[in-house]
Amino acid sequence: MRLAPHDEPDFLTLAAERLRPEPPHADEALSNPRGDHSLDDVPLVHPLTPKPAAVLVPVVMREKPMLLLTERAAQLRQHSGQIAFPGGRVDPGDVSVLAAACREAMEEIGLDSRFISPLGYLDAYLSTTNYLVMPVVARVSPAYVLNLNHDEVADTFEVPLSFLMDPARHELHSREWKGRVRRYYAMPYEGRYIWGVTAGIIRNLYERLYGS
C-alpha cells in the first residue's frame, strides 16, 4: 500500500533523491512529452515546435512546507485570473531555464534570487498553447519579501504542500475545448481554483516524489 505523503521521508530528502539534477535536453523533452494532452491521449502533430518557457515551483520551507502560487491579473489578455507559478517564456538572453525562472519570479512578484535555492527539475510540460514549460523546483526562505507587479499578478498565496501532495485532492474535471471534451486536473483550495498547467505540474511533482 502506498504511504501517505506525511508518512514518507521529508520533502527535501525526496527532492534530493528524485528530482532531475539537470533539465532534460530538448530532444528528450519532445520525444514523449507530458502535458495537457496526456489525460485524453490526444495525438501530437510532429514535428513539435513549441516555445520554451520556465516556471519556478517555489516551496517555502516553513515548519510545514508551503507552495507559493500567484493569481494572474484580471486585465491580462491570456489566462487572466488563473492560478499560476511565477514564470514565462525563456528569452534569448537567459543563460538557462533556471535563470529564466528566477528572472520571471523577480519581474512578476519581486522574489529576489537570494531567497531561492534550486533543488532540481521536473519533466517538461507541453501546454495546449504550444509552450514547453520547464519546472524548476526550488527551496524558498520563509523570510522572503515580495513586490508584486500588478500589471501581471493580482495576488500571491501559499498552499500546504501536504494538501497538494495528497492524491485525493487531485480531482479530474472536464470542459469543452475546440469542439471536444478535455479532462484536466483541478485542486480547489479555499476558494482558489488551481487547474490546467499549474495543476498538471503539481501532479507531476507528486508522481516524481511520491509515486511508486
Buried (B, 14 or more C-beta within 10 A) or exposed (E): EEEEBEEBEEBEEBBEEBBBEEBBEBEEBBEEBBBBBBBEEEEEEEEBEBEBBBBBBBBBBEEEBBBBBBBBBEEBEEBEEBBBBBBBEBEEEBEBBBBBBBBBBBBBBBBBBEBBEBBBBBBBBBBBBEBBBBBBBBBBBEEBEBEBEEEBBBBBBBBBBBBBBBEEBBEEBEEEEEEEEBEBBBBEBEEBBBBBBBBBBBBBBBBBBBEE
